[in-house]
Each structure stands twice: as C-alpha cells, then as structure tokens.
Amino acid sequence: MAYLVIAYTKISEKDFNWIQEYRSKNDSRYFNVIKPHFTLVFAISDISEEEFLQEARKQAENIQQFDFELKVATINQ
C-alpha cells in the first residue's frame, strides 16, 4: 500500500466549484475521490504503515499552522 500526506484547503464554495470543474475535465480519475488538496508527502510504498506514521509525526511535531495565499497557478502536463 502507498502512503502519503495531504493538506486540505480552506476555500470558498465558489473556488471549490471552480477547481472541481477544472479537475472533472483534467483529473477525471480522482476528482471525485479526493477533494482539492496540497500533497505534502508524495506516495511511498517501500516502508510499513507504522514506519511511515512515525516519520511523518516526527517531521511534523514542531510545525505550526500557517496561512498562505496563491497569487498565480500554472498547469503542467
């Protein structure tokens, strides 16, 4: 099994719908599987779930919540 870490966004309904409309056309495989998010740790499958969780918790233990704003987005295919 692959493990990854994601962060869900706090966005307006209008922005959520706009993103989902785009994803429905360009990410048809996953747009209904997972809500808009940022991937913090990409999928890894060569360690156990417990090892993954321990490392993720260790790396995140001193990180405080922060706000940020995206002013530009680009699409790479």
JOSUL-V689509 format. One record per run of one state. SS is the DSSP state (@ for helix, = for strand, . for the rest). FROM is the first residue (numbers start at 1). TO is the last residue. Records with the same first field share a line. If there is no record, write none. Layout:
# JOSUL-V689509
SS = FROM-TO / FROM-TO
This chain:
# JOSUL-V689509
. = 1-2 / 9-12 / 27-36 / 45-48 / 61-77
= = 3-8 / 37-44
@ = 13-26 / 49-60
